[in-house]
Amino acid sequence: MAKLENDVHKKISNALANVTVSPAVLARLMINENKYVNESFMQYFINYIVAMATRAHVPIYLIEVQQECKILYSSLQELGLTGTVGRMSVDNNEYLIV
């Protein structure tokens, strides 16, 4: 499994490192993804915030990012959103009753 995560991480990192890619456009496109993709992205993002905010040492160029993560982490703690939650299966049998 570690190889799979490393490959996915490289793809995400390469996309975000590309200055011609807009994070705002990526966020807008994410809205059209299914529930599982959106939940997984939120878990990825929250785990990054928790990991960055709680690190004792970061490279000098990431100090501002760590400060932002500490602020976000504090807010997440107040909301009770820092716990680990497993992925939920997508219910493909949803119907609208009219």
N, C-alpha and C positions, 0 to 999 in steps of 0.2 A: 504493500500500500504506500510506503514512503515514496517510491518512485512516481506513483501517480500524483501525489500531492506536490512533489517537486516540479513535475511537468506543468501542472496547473498553475502553480505559483509563478513559474517562469513566464508563462503566457500572460498572466495578469500583470506582472511587473513590467514586462516589455510593452504592453499596451499603455499602462499608465506613465511609463517613462517617455513615451513618444509625445513630443510637444505638439504634434498636429492632431492628437486625439483629445477631444473635449470631455472632461469628466461629467459636465452637465449633460451632454448628449448621451453619454453612457448611462447616466442615471435615468434619463427620459426613456431610453430603450429598455431599461430594466423593468419599467412599469408593465410592459407587454409580455414579460416572462410569466411562467406559471408560479403557483404558490410555493412549490418546493424550492425553486431557484431563488425567489425573493427571501424566503426564510433562511436559506443557506447563506445568502449574501449578508443578511443581518447578523447571523452567528459569526461569520468571518470578520465582519467589521467590529462587532462588540468584543470579540476575543482579541483583536488587534489593539483596541483601546485599552483593555485590561492589561494585556502584556506590556504595552509601551508605558502605561502610567505607573506600573508597579516595578519597573526595572530600576535597579540601583544605579547602573552606569549605562550611558548611551554615548555614541559618538557626538562630538561637538556640533556637527551640522544638524543633528536631530533634537537638539535641546528645545527649540521652539515647538516642534511637533510633540515632544513629550509633555510640555506645559499644556498644550491644547488637549492632549489625551487625559491629563490629570483633571482638567476642568470637566471634560465629558464624563470621565469615570466617576467623579463626585456626583454628577447629575444622575448617572445610571444607578449609582448606589441608592440615592434618595428615592428613585422610582422602583427599586428592587429588581433591576434588570441585569445584574451582574452574575447571577447564578447560571449554571450550565443547564441547558434544556436540549434534550435530544431532538432529532429531526422527526417531524410528524409526517406520516404518510398522507399523500394527497388522495382525497375522496373523489374518485372519478364518477361516482353515481349520484351526483347532485342534480336534482330536478326542480324546476319551478312549477308549483301548482297554481293554476289560475282559476 
